[in-house]
Amino acid sequence: MPFARPTLEELINRVATDIASRLPGMSYSLLRRSLAGALARAEAGAVHSLYGYLDFIARQALPDTAEDEFLLRWVAIWLPEGRKPATFASGTDAVQVTGTVGTVVPEDTLFVRADGQQYKTTSLVTLSGATALTSVIAITAGALGNSGDGVGLTLMQPVTGLSSAAIVVTPGVTGGNDQETLEALQARLIRRIQQPPQGGSASDYETWALEVPGVTRAWVKPLYLGAGTVAVFIANDNAVTAPIPDAGTVTAAQAYIEGKAPVTADVSVFAPTVLLVPVSAKLSPNTSATQAAAAAEIDDLFQREAEPGGTIHLSKIREAVSVASGIVDSQVTAPVADVVAGAGQIPVPGTLTWSPF
């Protein structure tokens, strides 16, 4: 039988009744402004606080209900690698600068994005033409440091012969990840308890991949490249556009998993390719609020169900749209069949088109 914490009113009544039972014949003992009534309320208030603390302590006794400080203590026991740290976004030859031939762009030259995010160059570059490419790294760690192709940057201090305007080019500035959230950390901890290491099982490879900063989802494909091989596909939901990790994250995951895997296993880590899935639907009512709700449900469905070489059933797409908040009726007109990804492909929502009935 679960423990039920008594309410403050129940505790007041208990204490008052106990006092009254020890003062026979004194009918005024429970009056609100009587000494006995005041003592009952004061004691019940103190006891109620103690019950509250006991309730708090009980929640910390198990990792699935533990709060921040206690969760981190559980993590220290079960996950020696700890919480995944934030990482710095960077890009090799990712920023194009413009200036006079022969102009030198020193190492540690600072650029700033319109929202205040700062980057510094990681090596000296000399312009041999009107433009040159330079490598940069974000000053602060986190996903906000990621910048896609076409994002403008500005020099923070003038450099003789160099234009103050620069632009991010392909492959962009990537690899920035926020510190692992406590919710994600808790999920990894529970996974570690429920699926203990088994010397190289499929779940072990997934667990190892999820321990790498920048990896939020992972799938294991045994014998993918032949006998003795194990393929691990990884995704990063913090990426700038599609949930595809950058080359640095793939390399880091490869090295980390190789250090954990059995020596007889031939491990290969891959970033999946994107299979864009346009979704069209009629909504009733067709408003900005219902469109946003339907889009959120579609995104959630693809994050839950999509995997390399997997299938997202049309019925689930219809369900995702129909259960969106505020929608009374809906009809999905595209896709018209189950979405089947090829080997190494991961389905990602493409253009979302909404229309009224």
Stockholm file with secondary structure:
# STOCKHOLM 1.0

chainA/1-357         MPFARPTLEELINRVATDIASRLPGMSYSLLRRSLAGALARAEAGAVHSLYGYLDFIARQALPDTAEDEFLLRWVAIWLPEGRKPATFASGTDAVQVTGTVGTVVPEDTLFVRADGQQYKTTSLVTLSGATALTSVIAITAGALGNSGDGVGLTLMQPVTGLSSAAIVVTPGVTGGNDQETLEALQARLIRRIQQPPQGGSASDYETWALEVPGVTRAWVKPLYLGAGTVAVFIANDNAVTAPIPDAGTVTAAQAYIEGKAPVTADVSVFAPTVLLVPVSAKLSPNTSATQAAAAAEIDDLFQREAEPGGTIHLSKIREAVSVASGIVDSQVTAPVADVVAGAGQIPVPGTLTWSPF
#=GR chainA/1-357 SS CCCCCCCHHHHHHHHHHHHHHTSTTCGGGGCTTSHHHHHHHHHHHHHHHHHHHHHHHHHHTSTTTCCHHHHHHHHHHHCTTCSCCCBCCEEEEEEEEEECTTCEECTTCEEEETTSCEEEESSCEECSSSEEEEEEEESSCSGGGCBCTTCEEEESSCCTTEEEEEEECTTCBBCCBCCCCHHHHHHHHHHHHHSCCCSSCHHHHHHHHHTSTTCCEEEEEETTTSTTEEEEEEECTTSSSSSCCCHHHHHHHHHHHHHHSCTTCEEEEECCEEEEEEEEEEEESCCHHHHHHHHHHHHHHHHHHCCTTCEECHHHHHHHHHTSTTCSEEEEEECCSCEECCTTEEEEEEEEEEEEC
#=GC SS_cons         CCCCCCCHHHHHHHHHHHHHHTSTTCGGGGCTTSHHHHHHHHHHHHHHHHHHHHHHHHHHTSTTTCCHHHHHHHHHHHCTTCSCCCBCCEEEEEEEEEECTTCEECTTCEEEETTSCEEEESSCEECSSSEEEEEEEESSCSGGGCBCTTCEEEESSCCTTEEEEEEECTTCBBCCBCCCCHHHHHHHHHHHHHSCCCSSCHHHHHHHHHTSTTCCEEEEEETTTSTTEEEEEEECTTSSSSSCCCHHHHHHHHHHHHHHSCTTCEEEEECCEEEEEEEEEEEESCCHHHHHHHHHHHHHHHHHHCCTTCEECHHHHHHHHHTSTTCSEEEEEECCSCEECCTTEEEEEEEEEEEEC
//
